[in-house]
Amino acid sequence: MWASLLLCVIAAGGRLAAQSATLPLDEAVRLALANNRNLSLAAQEVEKAGHAVEAAKTARLPKLNVSLIDPTFLTHLDFRLGPLGALDIPHNFGFAIGTATQPISQLYDIGLGIKASQISKELAAERLRDARQTVVDEIKRAYYGCLRAESGLVTMRQAVDLLKEVDRVLETLVAERAALDADRLDVQARLAQQQHDILVLEDQLATGRERINVALGRDPETPFTFEALPLALPAEADVVATKAATLERRPDVQQARLTIDLAKIDRQLKNAERYPRVGALFSYVGNVNMPLLPGNIASVLLQASWEPFDWGRKGRELANKDIAIAQAETQLRQLEATVAVDLRERARALRESRSLVAVTELQMKVAREKLRVILDRRAENTVLVKDLLQAQVAVAEADHHHQAALLGYWEARANFEKTMAVER
């Protein structure tokens, strides 16, 4: 019996601990990055690009080829040697042929191809970073949405308490025939609407928790609480330094820079076509049961090809490559300028939204304090229904504006951090 009771106490304690467990934002981001399937696919693309680089490096080495030929003739063959008679050809003979081809001048092209493969790997890595930042942005927006819902519930519940007090006062005033039933019904309607809004926000918070749990690879019903976050961000203090760090973190900027490198390599490859192509070939032929040929034939060949006249084709092609490089560089400058403007715009929007939160919070406190002052006059029988209703409407409007300000702040914060390309 005592053992069962002890187990129940331990289980209850575990449930309470789980309910009070705080999920910090950094931990939520870490778990989301560790359990996202799209990131696993992007990481595999980087691995495939790495194998492609190693495969490209093997082109520098000699290319070996071995083949066996074993013909069988169904018709009798012989060589006529004139007065010397004829020489029969065996029906079963074979050849073993081996070749080794070593590029020489092509080593330059191969080196450029390896560089291009390495840049392709870097592009795959940038796409992986882009996918990581997308996951971070999604989990942060969900987390911020839940924080906004939590803070909204606090103010809404406080507003419900005030509305209940207003309803109680109006009930007394109606009984004393100092107020109309319509006035009290209006307050009750506002109270019902506020309670409905609380229900909606509670459901949104529950759904947000479940979605976060799913994104973290956990049971959707895993209980947790959110970490309180300061409204100020250190990155806002120095936008110049933030801009430099942002340009280094932004995958689209890095991809634009790598595109320029690829365009330059493409031009170098096209320019290399102007020069002769030289390679060496070693071949070996061995025969079995063929008396007409030596048993072993070995040779070394030096191969060279060159197109001295192309009627201006290569020059035109090089001009196209130069234009492609200039276009890529222009796109990079435009992208960097756009990122800088976006970053400053997001920083301003974040500063403005945070300021608006402070303003609406103060307005909300003022409206509630005025309503409390009017309610306190009830003891002195100096309450005017008109003043009471106006104060109640002012509280409702102040609460609404504060909720909108909070929503705008968390949205602006998510946009700013997305522009910064944070990965945590």
MARZA-402819 format. One record per residue (C-alpha): residue number from 1; residue in three letters; x, y, z. Coordinates in pm, 1 decimal. Each point is the difference from the previous one (the first is absolute). Layout:
BEGIN
<atom NUM; 'Ala'; <X; Y; Z>>,
...
This chain:
BEGIN
<atom 1; 'Met'; <0.0; 0.0; 0.0>>,
<atom 2; 'Trp'; <272.2; 246.7; 101.3>>,
<atom 3; 'Ala'; <199.0; -94.9; -308.3>>,
<atom 4; 'Ser'; <-299.2; 74.9; -223.3>>,
<atom 5; 'Leu'; <-55.2; 330.4; 176.7>>,
<atom 6; 'Leu'; <367.1; 91.0; -44.3>>,
<atom 7; 'Leu'; <-17.6; -79.7; -370.3>>,
<atom 8; 'Cys'; <-307.2; 221.7; -37.9>>,
<atom 9; 'Val'; <175.9; 286.7; 179.1>>,
<atom 10; 'Ile'; <306.8; -39.1; -222.0>>,
<atom 11; 'Ala'; <-216.1; -9.2; -313.3>>,
<atom 12; 'Ala'; <-192.6; 307.1; 109.2>>,
<atom 13; 'Gly'; <325.9; 179.9; 75.1>>,
<atom 14; 'Gly'; <129.6; -94.3; -343.1>>,
<atom 15; 'Arg'; <-312.2; 141.2; -164.2>>,
<atom 16; 'Leu'; <30.9; 323.7; 190.9>>,
<atom 17; 'Ala'; <366.6; 27.8; -91.5>>,
<atom 18; 'Ala'; <-86.4; -60.3; -363.7>>,
<atom 19; 'Gln'; <-271.3; 266.3; 11.7>>,
<atom 20; 'Ser'; <240.4; 254.0; 147.7>>,
<atom 21; 'Ala'; <286.1; -86.6; -235.0>>,
<atom 22; 'Thr'; <111.8; 306.9; -194.0>>,
<atom 23; 'Leu'; <93.7; -34.1; -365.1>>,
<atom 24; 'Pro'; <254.8; 274.0; -79.7>>,
<atom 25; 'Leu'; <-9.0; 138.9; -352.7>>,
<atom 26; 'Asp'; <358.4; -109.8; -71.3>>,
<atom 27; 'Glu'; <-84.3; -355.9; 105.0>>,
<atom 28; 'Ala'; <-310.0; 0.8; -218.7>>,
<atom 29; 'Val'; <208.9; 111.8; -297.8>>,
<atom 30; 'Arg'; <264.0; -264.7; 71.7>>,
<atom 31; 'Leu'; <-255.5; -279.8; 16.7>>,
<atom 32; 'Ala'; <-175.5; 121.5; -314.1>>,
<atom 33; 'Leu'; <326.8; -0.1; -195.4>>,
<atom 34; 'Ala'; <86.3; -346.0; 126.5>>,
<atom 35; 'Asn'; <-333.6; -157.8; -95.5>>,
<atom 36; 'Asn'; <-85.6; 164.7; -331.5>>,
<atom 37; 'Arg'; <-15.8; -240.2; -295.6>>,
<atom 38; 'Asn'; <50.2; 271.1; -262.5>>,
<atom 39; 'Leu'; <332.0; 88.0; 160.3>>,
<atom 40; 'Ser'; <103.9; -364.2; -21.6>>,
<atom 41; 'Leu'; <-72.7; 1.7; -374.0>>,
<atom 42; 'Ala'; <195.4; 323.3; -49.0>>,
<atom 43; 'Ala'; <293.3; -144.7; 194.6>>,
<atom 44; 'Gln'; <-3.2; -303.9; -228.0>>,
<atom 45; 'Glu'; <22.2; 232.6; -300.8>>,
<atom 46; 'Val'; <316.2; 149.9; 149.8>>,
<atom 47; 'Glu'; <138.8; -350.7; 46.8>>,
<atom 48; 'Lys'; <-80.8; -86.5; -362.7>>,
<atom 49; 'Ala'; <177.6; 316.4; -115.6>>,
<atom 50; 'Gly'; <305.5; -105.7; 201.4>>,
<atom 51; 'His'; <9.2; -335.3; -178.3>>,
<atom 52; 'Ala'; <-26.7; 185.4; -332.3>>,
<atom 53; 'Val'; <310.9; 202.5; 89.7>>,
<atom 54; 'Glu'; <198.4; -314.4; 77.8>>,
<atom 55; 'Ala'; <-121.2; -159.7; -323.3>>,
<atom 56; 'Ala'; <113.9; 305.7; -199.7>>,
<atom 57; 'Lys'; <349.8; -26.5; 149.4>>,
<atom 58; 'Thr'; <46.3; -347.8; -147.5>>,
<atom 59; 'Ala'; <-2.6; 153.8; -350.5>>,
<atom 60; 'Arg'; <360.2; 111.4; 63.3>>,
<atom 61; 'Leu'; <117.8; -361.6; 12.2>>,
<atom 62; 'Pro'; <60.7; -228.2; -299.3>>,
<atom 63; 'Lys'; <-308.6; -164.7; -141.1>>,
<atom 64; 'Leu'; <55.4; -375.0; -19.7>>,
<atom 65; 'Asn'; <-196.0; -228.3; -228.8>>,
<atom 66; 'Val'; <32.9; -375.2; -54.3>>,
<atom 67; 'Ser'; <-192.7; -199.3; -258.8>>,
<atom 68; 'Leu'; <9.4; -361.7; -117.9>>,
<atom 69; 'Ile'; <-90.7; -117.4; -351.7>>,
<atom 70; 'Asp'; <-62.9; -369.7; -60.3>>,
<atom 71; 'Pro'; <-146.8; -48.1; -350.9>>,
<atom 72; 'Thr'; <-118.0; -340.1; -130.4>>,
<atom 73; 'Phe'; <-27.8; -39.3; -380.4>>,
<atom 74; 'Leu'; <-262.7; -232.6; -139.7>>,
<atom 75; 'Thr'; <157.3; 17.7; -345.3>>,
<atom 76; 'His'; <343.1; -137.0; -85.7>>,
<atom 77; 'Leu'; <245.6; 288.3; -63.1>>,
<atom 78; 'Asp'; <353.3; -4.5; -138.3>>,
<atom 79; 'Phe'; <254.4; 237.6; -146.1>>,
<atom 80; 'Arg'; <118.4; -60.6; -358.1>>,
<atom 81; 'Leu'; <376.6; 33.9; -16.5>>,
<atom 82; 'Gly'; <42.6; -61.6; -374.3>>,
<atom 83; 'Pro'; <259.1; -264.0; -84.3>>,
<atom 84; 'Leu'; <55.7; -52.7; 370.1>>,
<atom 85; 'Gly'; <-345.4; -146.1; 36.5>>,
<atom 86; 'Ala'; <-258.1; 100.8; 257.6>>,
<atom 87; 'Leu'; <10.6; 64.3; 371.3>>,
<atom 88; 'Asp'; <-297.1; -114.5; 199.6>>,
<atom 89; 'Ile'; <-142.7; 234.9; 263.0>>,
<atom 90; 'Pro'; <-85.5; -168.7; 325.7>>,
<atom 91; 'His'; <-366.7; -18.7; 86.2>>,
<atom 92; 'Asn'; <60.6; 99.8; 360.5>>,
<atom 93; 'Phe'; <228.0; 290.3; 83.7>>,
<atom 94; 'Gly'; <-28.3; 311.5; 213.0>>,
<atom 95; 'Phe'; <135.2; 341.9; 71.9>>,
<atom 96; 'Ala'; <61.0; 178.9; 330.4>>,
<atom 97; 'Ile'; <3.0; 378.4; -43.1>>,
<atom 98; 'Gly'; <96.6; 243.7; 272.3>>,
<atom 99; 'Thr'; <16.3; 380.4; -27.0>>,
<atom 100; 'Ala'; <102.6; 276.4; 236.8>>,
<atom 101; 'Thr'; <-96.8; 356.1; -91.7>>,
<atom 102; 'Gln'; <162.5; 285.1; 188.0>>,
<atom 103; 'Pro'; <-131.0; 357.5; -51.2>>,
<atom 104; 'Ile'; <268.9; 266.4; -18.4>>,
<atom 105; 'Ser'; <-130.9; 336.1; -114.5>>,
<atom 106; 'Gln'; <-345.1; -103.9; 124.7>>,
<atom 107; 'Leu'; <129.2; 5.2; 358.8>>,
<atom 108; 'Tyr'; <-68.4; 374.5; 4.3>>,
<atom 109; 'Asp'; <-361.8; -57.5; -105.4>>,
<atom 110; 'Ile'; <-35.3; -281.5; 251.4>>,
<atom 111; 'Gly'; <123.9; 227.1; 277.3>>,
<atom 112; 'Leu'; <-262.3; 257.7; -93.7>>,
<atom 113; 'Gly'; <-262.2; -273.7; -2.7>>,
<atom 114; 'Ile'; <102.9; -101.9; 350.6>>,
<atom 115; 'Lys'; <-33.7; 361.1; 116.0>>,
<atom 116; 'Ala'; <-346.2; 13.1; -156.3>>,
<atom 117; 'Ser'; <-96.7; -318.0; 186.4>>,
<atom 118; 'Gln'; <127.0; 147.8; 325.3>>,
<atom 119; 'Ile'; <-206.4; 313.6; -58.8>>,
<atom 120; 'Ser'; <-302.0; -220.3; -70.2>>,
<atom 121; 'Lys'; <61.9; -162.9; 336.8>>,
<atom 122; 'Glu'; <13.7; 342.4; 162.9>>,
<atom 123; 'Leu'; <-327.9; 90.1; -171.0>>,
<atom 124; 'Ala'; <-155.7; -315.2; 144.0>>,
<atom 125; 'Ala'; <131.7; 102.5; 342.8>>,
<atom 126; 'Glu'; <-160.6; 343.0; -40.5>>,
<atom 127; 'Arg'; <-329.5; -163.7; -92.2>>,
<atom 128; 'Leu'; <32.2; -203.4; 319.5>>,
<atom 129; 'Arg'; <55.1; 322.7; 195.6>>,
<atom 130; 'Asp'; <-304.6; 149.4; -169.3>>,
<atom 131; 'Ala'; <-206.6; -301.3; 105.4>>,
<atom 132; 'Arg'; <131.7; 29.2; 357.3>>,
<atom 133; 'Gln'; <-92.4; 367.9; 15.7>>,
<atom 134; 'Thr'; <-347.3; -79.6; -131.2>>,
<atom 135; 'Val'; <-48.4; -251.4; 281.7>>,
<atom 136; 'Val'; <127.7; 253.4; 255.0>>,
<atom 137; 'Asp'; <-237.5; 264.9; -135.5>>,
<atom 138; 'Glu'; <-298.1; -236.4; 14.4>>,
<atom 139; 'Ile'; <65.7; -114.9; 356.1>>,
<atom 140; 'Lys'; <62.1; 356.7; 118.6>>,
<atom 141; 'Arg'; <-322.5; 127.1; -154.3>>,
<atom 142; 'Ala'; <-190.8; -279.6; 171.4>>,
<atom 143; 'Tyr'; <176.8; 71.9; 330.9>>,
<atom 144; 'Tyr'; <-61.5; 375.3; -27.4>>,
<atom 145; 'Gly'; <-364.7; -61.7; -85.2>>,
<atom 146; 'Cys'; <-40.7; -198.7; 319.6>>,
<atom 147; 'Leu'; <173.5; 270.2; 204.3>>,
<atom 148; 'Arg'; <-238.7; 256.2; -145.8>>,
<atom 149; 'Ala'; <-295.9; -222.4; 85.2>>,
<atom 150; 'Glu'; <120.9; -45.2; 357.5>>,
<atom 151; 'Ser'; <44.4; 372.5; 59.3>>,
<atom 152; 'Gly'; <-336.2; 65.7; -166.4>>,
<atom 153; 'Leu'; <-173.1; -244.8; 230.0>>,
<atom 154; 'Val'; <132.6; 183.8; 305.1>>,
<atom 155; 'Thr'; <-142.7; 335.3; -108.9>>,
<atom 156; 'Met'; <-326.3; -155.6; -121.4>>,
<atom 157; 'Arg'; <-60.1; -175.2; 330.9>>,
<atom 158; 'Gln'; <64.7; 325.0; 183.9>>,
<atom 159; 'Ala'; <-250.8; 168.1; -230.8>>,
<atom 160; 'Val'; <-254.3; -272.7; 77.2>>,
<atom 161; 'Asp'; <38.0; 68.3; 373.4>>,
<atom 162; 'Leu'; <-61.5; 370.2; -61.3>>,
<atom 163; 'Leu'; <-304.3; -72.1; -216.3>>,
<atom 164; 'Lys'; <-143.6; -222.8; 268.0>>,
<atom 165; 'Glu'; <42.3; 282.3; 249.4>>,
<atom 166; 'Val'; <-166.8; 243.7; -240.6>>,
<atom 167; 'Asp'; <-285.9; -246.9; -45.8>>,
<atom 168; 'Arg'; <-40.8; -30.9; 375.6>>,
<atom 169; 'Val'; <-12.6; 379.3; 38.7>>,
<atom 170; 'Leu'; <-249.1; 34.7; -284.0>>,
<atom 171; 'Glu'; <-216.0; -270.1; 156.0>>,
<atom 172; 'Thr'; <-25.5; 212.4; 308.9>>,
<atom 173; 'Leu'; <-64.2; 316.6; -201.9>>,
<atom 174; 'Val'; <-271.3; -170.8; -202.2>>,
<atom 175; 'Ala'; <-163.1; -116.2; 323.9>>,
<atom 176; 'Glu'; <12.6; 359.7; 122.2>>,
<atom 177; 'Arg'; <-135.6; 116.4; -336.5>>,
<atom 178; 'Ala'; <312.5; 207.4; -53.3>>,
<atom 179; 'Ala'; <92.8; -195.7; -313.7>>,
<atom 180; 'Leu'; <-182.2; -172.7; -281.7>>,
<atom 181; 'Asp'; <-16.5; -372.5; -65.6>>,
<atom 182; 'Ala'; <143.4; 72.5; -345.9>>,
<atom 183; 'Asp'; <313.0; 140.3; 159.3>>,
<atom 184; 'Arg'; <53.5; -313.5; 203.0>>,
<atom 185; 'Leu'; <-77.4; -224.1; -298.5>>,
<atom 186; 'Asp'; <263.5; 187.6; -201.4>>,
<atom 187; 'Val'; <259.2; -71.4; 268.9>>,
<atom 188; 'Gln'; <-105.6; -363.4; 18.7>>,
<atom 189; 'Ala'; <35.2; -28.5; -375.8>>,
<atom 190; 'Arg'; <350.7; 144.1; 20.6>>,
<atom 191; 'Leu'; <77.8; -239.8; 282.3>>,
<atom 192; 'Ala'; <-121.4; -296.1; -205.4>>,
<atom 193; 'Gln'; <205.5; 116.9; -297.2>>,
<atom 194; 'Gln'; <309.8; 34.6; 218.5>>,
<atom 195; 'Gln'; <-48.7; -348.7; 142.0>>,
<atom 196; 'His'; <-39.2; -132.6; -354.0>>,
<atom 197; 'Asp'; <323.1; 174.7; -102.9>>,
<atom 198; 'Ile'; <174.7; -162.8; 296.1>>,
<atom 199; 'Leu'; <-126.3; -340.3; -112.6>>,
<atom 200; 'Val'; <127.6; 60.5; -352.9>>,
<atom 201; 'Leu'; <339.6; 114.2; 126.2>>,
<atom 202; 'Glu'; <27.1; -300.3; 233.2>>,
<atom 203; 'Asp'; <-73.3; -230.4; -293.6>>,
<atom 204; 'Gln'; <260.6; 178.6; -211.2>>,
<atom 205; 'Leu'; <252.9; -41.5; 279.8>>,
<atom 206; 'Ala'; <-78.8; -372.2; 31.7>>,
<atom 207; 'Thr'; <31.2; -48.8; -375.1>>,
<atom 208; 'Gly'; <326.5; 194.5; -1.1>>,
<atom 209; 'Arg'; <140.4; -225.0; 272.8>>,
<atom 210; 'Glu'; <-98.7; -311.1; -193.2>>,
<atom 211; 'Arg'; <155.2; 128.9; -323.3>>,
<atom 212; 'Ile'; <322.6; 84.9; 179.1>>,
<atom 213; 'Asn'; <12.5; -347.3; 154.3>>,
<atom 214; 'Val'; <-49.7; -158.7; -341.6>>,
<atom 215; 'Ala'; <275.5; 219.0; -149.5>>,
<atom 216; 'Leu'; <231.1; -112.5; 281.5>>,
<atom 217; 'Gly'; <-76.8; -366.9; -62.7>>,
<atom 218; 'Arg'; <-184.1; -41.2; 331.6>>,
<atom 219; 'Asp'; <-342.5; -120.4; 104.2>>,
<atom 220; 'Pro'; <-248.2; 278.7; -89.7>>,
<atom 221; 'Glu'; <-140.0; -10.5; 354.7>>,
<atom 222; 'Thr'; <338.9; 51.5; 170.0>>,
<atom 223; 'Pro'; <-59.5; 280.8; 254.4>>,
<atom 224; 'Phe'; <243.4; 289.0; 28.6>>,
<atom 225; 'Thr'; <10.7; 369.5; 81.6>>,
<atom 226; 'Phe'; <155.7; 278.1; -204.0>>,
<atom 227; 'Glu'; <307.7; 201.4; 82.5>>,
<atom 228; 'Ala'; <-55.4; 370.3; 65.0>>,
<atom 229; 'Leu'; <198.4; 199.4; -255.9>>,
<atom 230; 'Pro'; <115.9; 362.4; 23.7>>,
<atom 231; 'Leu'; <-149.5; 233.0; -257.1>>,
<atom 232; 'Ala'; <337.1; 154.8; -92.1>>,
<atom 233; 'Leu'; <241.9; -175.5; -236.6>>,
<atom 234; 'Pro'; <378.5; 59.1; 25.0>>,
<atom 235; 'Ala'; <33.4; -7.2; -379.3>>,
<atom 236; 'Glu'; <-196.0; 324.4; -27.8>>,
<atom 237; 'Ala'; <270.0; 195.2; 184.0>>,
<atom 238; 'Asp'; <250.9; -10.7; -288.3>>,
<atom 239; 'Val'; <-168.1; -29.6; -336.3>>,
<atom 240; 'Val'; <331.5; 47.4; -185.9>>,
<atom 241; 'Ala'; <157.5; -303.3; 166.4>>,
<atom 242; 'Thr'; <-328.3; -187.6; -36.3>>,
<atom 243; 'Lys'; <0.9; 75.7; -373.4>>,
<atom 244; 'Ala'; <349.6; -144.6; -48.1>>,
<atom 245; 'Ala'; <-85.7; -313.5; 196.3>>,
<atom 246; 'Thr'; <-332.0; -33.4; -183.4>>,
<atom 247; 'Leu'; <164.9; 10.2; -342.8>>,
<atom 248; 'Glu'; <230.6; -283.4; 108.3>>,
<atom 249; 'Arg'; <-289.5; -206.0; 135.2>>,
<atom 250; 'Arg'; <-249.9; 54.7; -280.2>>,
<atom 251; 'Pro'; <-6.4; -311.1; -223.5>>,
<atom 252; 'Asp'; <-135.1; 196.8; -295.8>>,
<atom 253; 'Val'; <294.6; 242.7; 16.7>>,
<atom 254; 'Gln'; <250.7; -283.3; 25.4>>,
<atom 255; 'Gln'; <-166.2; -181.4; -289.7>>,
<atom 256; 'Ala'; <23.9; 316.9; -210.2>>,
<atom 257; 'Arg'; <372.8; 22.7; 78.3>>,
<atom 258; 'Leu'; <51.5; -364.3; -89.9>>,
<atom 259; 'Thr'; <-191.5; 54.9; -324.1>>,
<atom 260; 'Ile'; <260.8; 261.4; -95.1>>,
<atom 261; 'Asp'; <277.4; -251.4; 70.4>>,
<atom 262; 'Leu'; <-173.8; -258.9; -217.9>>,
<atom 263; 'Ala'; <-39.4; 252.2; -281.0>>,
<atom 264; 'Lys'; <372.3; 80.8; 15.8>>,
<atom 265; 'Ile'; <93.7; -367.5; -12.0>>,
<atom 266; 'Asp'; <-232.6; -47.5; -296.4>>,
<atom 267; 'Arg'; <182.0; 281.7; -181.0>>,
<atom 268; 'Gln'; <340.0; -154.7; 76.1>>,
<atom 269; 'Leu'; <-118.6; -332.3; -141.1>>,
<atom 270; 'Lys'; <-122.2; 171.0; -315.1>>,
<atom 271; 'Asn'; <327.8; 189.2; -36.1>>,
<atom 272; 'Ala'; <196.4; -325.9; 35.3>>,
<atom 273; 'Glu'; <-161.4; -125.9; -322.3>>,
<atom 274; 'Arg'; <228.8; 235.8; -194.5>>,
<atom 275; 'Tyr'; <306.0; -209.7; 73.9>>,
<atom 276; 'Pro'; <102.6; -342.9; -135.4>>,
<atom 277; 'Arg'; <-125.7; -310.3; 178.3>>,
<atom 278; 'Val'; <286.8; -237.3; 75.9>>,
<atom 279; 'Gly'; <-15.5; -346.4; 151.5>>,
<atom 280; 'Ala'; <205.7; -318.4; 20.5>>,
<atom 281; 'Leu'; <-121.1; -352.1; -75.1>>,
<atom 282; 'Phe'; <175.1; -325.6; 85.9>>,
<atom 283; 'Ser'; <-143.4; -317.8; -153.1>>,
<atom 284; 'Tyr'; <86.6; -366.6; 24.7>>,
<atom 285; 'Val'; <-135.2; -280.9; -217.7>>,
<atom 286; 'Gly'; <71.6; -361.4; 72.0>>,
<atom 287; 'Asn'; <-129.5; -287.5; -214.3>>,
<atom 288; 'Val'; <-51.3; -366.9; 65.2>>,
<atom 289; 'Asn'; <24.8; -260.8; -277.5>>,
<atom 290; 'Met'; <36.3; 252.1; -284.0>>,
<atom 291; 'Pro'; <322.1; -78.3; -186.0>>,
<atom 292; 'Leu'; <-30.7; 287.3; -248.1>>,
<atom 293; 'Leu'; <55.7; 267.4; 269.6>>,
<atom 294; 'Pro'; <265.6; 51.8; 266.4>>,
<atom 295; 'Gly'; <-94.5; -131.6; 339.1>>,
<atom 296; 'Asn'; <34.8; 341.8; 165.5>>,
<atom 297; 'Ile'; <-47.0; 344.6; -152.0>>,
<atom 298; 'Ala'; <64.3; 308.2; 215.0>>,
<atom 299; 'Ser'; <-21.2; 361.8; -114.5>>,
<atom 300; 'Val'; <1.4; 352.3; 136.8>>,
<atom 301; 'Leu'; <-188.3; 274.6; -182.2>>,
<atom 302; 'Leu'; <-1.0; 375.2; 44.7>>,
<atom 303; 'Gln'; <-333.6; 145.0; -102.9>>,
<atom 304; 'Ala'; <-52.4; 367.4; -81.2>>,
<atom 305; 'Ser'; <-292.0; 188.5; -151.6>>,
<atom 306; 'Trp'; <-49.2; 369.5; -67.9>>,
<atom 307; 'Glu'; <-251.1; 217.3; -176.0>>,
<atom 308; 'Pro'; <206.7; 296.1; -128.5>>,
<atom 309; 'Phe'; <-285.2; 176.4; -179.6>>,
<atom 310; 'Asp'; <-348.8; 32.2; 147.9>>,
<atom 311; 'Trp'; <-120.9; 307.1; -192.6>>,
<atom 312; 'Gly'; <-44.0; 199.7; 322.5>>,
<atom 313; 'Arg'; <-223.0; -254.7; 171.9>>,
<atom 314; 'Lys'; <213.5; -38.3; 313.3>>,
<atom 315; 'Gly'; <36.5; 375.0; 37.4>>,
<atom 316; 'Arg'; <-375.8; 43.5; -9.6>>,
<atom 317; 'Glu'; <-45.6; -278.2; 252.1>>,
<atom 318; 'Leu'; <255.2; 162.2; 231.0>>,
<atom 319; 'Ala'; <-186.9; 330.2; -30.9>>,
<atom 320; 'Asn'; <-317.0; -176.1; 113.1>>,
<atom 321; 'Lys'; <184.8; -140.4; 302.1>>,
<atom 322; 'Asp'; <124.1; 349.8; 89.1>>,
<atom 323; 'Ile'; <-356.3; 129.4; -14.8>>,
<atom 324; 'Ala'; <-116.0; -286.4; 225.3>>,
<atom 325; 'Ile'; <267.3; 93.8; 256.4>>,
<atom 326; 'Ala'; <-103.2; 366.9; -11.9>>,
<atom 327; 'Gln'; <-365.5; -97.4; 47.1>>,
<atom 328; 'Ala'; <81.4; -218.9; 299.7>>,
<atom 329; 'Glu'; <203.9; 280.3; 159.3>>,
<atom 330; 'Thr'; <-282.3; 250.1; -56.7>>,
<atom 331; 'Gln'; <-251.6; -237.8; 154.6>>,
<atom 332; 'Leu'; <225.9; -41.1; 303.2>>,
<atom 333; 'Arg'; <32.3; 377.0; 50.7>>,
<atom 334; 'Gln'; <-375.9; 41.5; -35.5>>,
<atom 335; 'Leu'; <-66.4; -281.5; 247.5>>,
<atom 336; 'Glu'; <244.6; 140.9; 256.9>>,
<atom 337; 'Ala'; <-160.8; 343.5; -28.5>>,
<atom 338; 'Thr'; <-348.0; -151.5; 35.9>>,
<atom 339; 'Val'; <104.0; -197.8; 306.9>>,
<atom 340; 'Ala'; <148.3; 312.9; 159.6>>,
<atom 341; 'Val'; <-317.2; 200.3; -59.9>>,
<atom 342; 'Asp'; <-221.4; -284.7; 122.0>>,
<atom 343; 'Leu'; <209.2; -39.0; 313.8>>,
<atom 344; 'Arg'; <-28.9; 368.4; 89.8>>,
<atom 345; 'Glu'; <-371.3; -0.4; -81.5>>,
<atom 346; 'Arg'; <-59.8; -306.1; 219.3>>,
<atom 347; 'Ala'; <203.7; 155.7; 281.3>>,
<atom 348; 'Arg'; <-206.1; 320.0; -18.4>>,
<atom 349; 'Ala'; <-325.0; -196.0; -7.8>>,
<atom 350; 'Leu'; <110.9; -200.6; 302.8>>,
<atom 351; 'Arg'; <93.4; 315.3; 190.5>>,
<atom 352; 'Glu'; <-329.9; 164.4; -87.6>>,
<atom 353; 'Ser'; <-207.1; -306.0; 95.7>>,
<atom 354; 'Arg'; <180.0; -32.2; 334.1>>,
<atom 355; 'Ser'; <-64.9; 366.9; 67.6>>,
<atom 356; 'Leu'; <-366.5; -47.9; -87.5>>,
<atom 357; 'Val'; <-23.7; -290.1; 245.9>>,
<atom 358; 'Ala'; <124.0; 230.4; 277.4>>,
<atom 359; 'Val'; <-246.3; 272.4; -104.8>>,
<atom 360; 'Thr'; <-303.2; -230.5; -14.3>>,
<atom 361; 'Glu'; <96.6; -162.9; 328.1>>,
<atom 362; 'Leu'; <1.8; 340.8; 165.6>>,
<atom 363; 'Gln'; <-331.3; 91.7; -163.9>>,
<atom 364; 'Met'; <-147.3; -326.5; 122.8>>,
<atom 365; 'Lys'; <113.6; 72.7; 357.2>>,
<atom 366; 'Val'; <-145.9; 351.1; -16.5>>,
<atom 367; 'Ala'; <-336.7; -124.6; -130.9>>,
<atom 368; 'Arg'; <-23.1; -265.9; 268.9>>,
<atom 369; 'Glu'; <97.1; 240.8; 272.5>>,
<atom 370; 'Lys'; <-271.3; 241.7; -111.7>>,
<atom 371; 'Leu'; <-252.9; -282.0; 8.2>>,
<atom 372; 'Arg'; <108.3; -97.7; 351.2>>,
<atom 373; 'Val'; <-36.9; 359.0; 115.4>>,
<atom 374; 'Ile'; <-356.0; 7.9; -134.1>>,
<atom 375; 'Leu'; <-77.9; -332.7; 163.5>>,
<atom 376; 'Asp'; <133.2; 127.7; 332.3>>,
<atom 377; 'Arg'; <-248.8; 285.8; -15.6>>,
<atom 378; 'Arg'; <-275.7; -253.3; 37.5>>,
<atom 379; 'Ala'; <49.9; 8.9; 374.4>>,
<atom 380; 'Glu'; <-73.3; 374.6; -11.6>>,
<atom 381; 'Asn'; <-300.3; -44.8; -229.8>>,
<atom 382; 'Thr'; <155.9; 240.0; -250.9>>,
<atom 383; 'Val'; <32.4; -242.1; -291.1>>,
<atom 384; 'Leu'; <-139.6; 121.7; -331.8>>,
<atom 385; 'Val'; <-105.2; -275.0; -236.1>>,
<atom 386; 'Lys'; <127.3; 196.2; -298.4>>,
<atom 387; 'Asp'; <347.6; 35.0; 152.3>>,
<atom 388; 'Leu'; <4.0; -365.5; 98.9>>,
<atom 389; 'Leu'; <-88.8; -120.7; -347.8>>,
<atom 390; 'Gln'; <246.4; 235.1; -167.7>>,
<atom 391; 'Ala'; <277.7; -116.3; 230.2>>,
<atom 392; 'Gln'; <-87.1; -362.3; -71.4>>,
<atom 393; 'Val'; <11.1; 63.8; -376.1>>,
<atom 394; 'Ala'; <335.1; 178.2; 40.3>>,
<atom 395; 'Val'; <140.1; -305.3; 181.1>>,
<atom 396; 'Ala'; <-119.4; -230.5; -277.3>>,
<atom 397; 'Glu'; <154.8; 220.6; -269.0>>,
<atom 398; 'Ala'; <327.7; 28.8; 191.0>>,
<atom 399; 'Asp'; <15.4; -378.8; 40.9>>,
<atom 400; 'His'; <-67.3; -47.2; -371.1>>,
<atom 401; 'His'; <272.5; 245.1; -96.5>>,
<atom 402; 'His'; <244.6; -168.0; 236.6>>,
<atom 403; 'Gln'; <-73.4; -342.7; -149.1>>,
<atom 404; 'Ala'; <53.5; 136.9; -349.6>>,
<atom 405; 'Ala'; <326.4; 161.8; 109.8>>,
<atom 406; 'Leu'; <125.0; -326.9; 147.3>>,
<atom 407; 'Leu'; <-89.7; -185.2; -317.1>>,
<atom 408; 'Gly'; <183.0; 260.5; -207.6>>,
<atom 409; 'Tyr'; <306.1; -15.7; 223.4>>,
<atom 410; 'Trp'; <45.5; -376.7; -14.8>>,
<atom 411; 'Glu'; <-60.3; 4.4; -375.3>>,
<atom 412; 'Ala'; <257.9; 278.7; -43.4>>,
<atom 413; 'Arg'; <246.9; -188.3; 217.3>>,
<atom 414; 'Ala'; <-38.9; -318.0; -204.3>>,
<atom 415; 'Asn'; <44.1; 197.9; -323.6>>,
<atom 416; 'Phe'; <312.9; 172.2; 133.2>>,
<atom 417; 'Glu'; <160.6; -324.9; 109.3>>,
<atom 418; 'Lys'; <-89.4; -164.6; -331.6>>,
<atom 419; 'Thr'; <168.5; 285.9; -186.5>>,
<atom 420; 'Met'; <304.5; -47.4; 224.0>>,
<atom 421; 'Ala'; <8.3; -368.0; -107.9>>,
<atom 422; 'Val'; <47.0; -130.9; 353.2>>,
<atom 423; 'Glu'; <54.1; -372.1; 45.3>>,
<atom 424; 'Arg'; <-79.4; -23.2; 370.0>>,
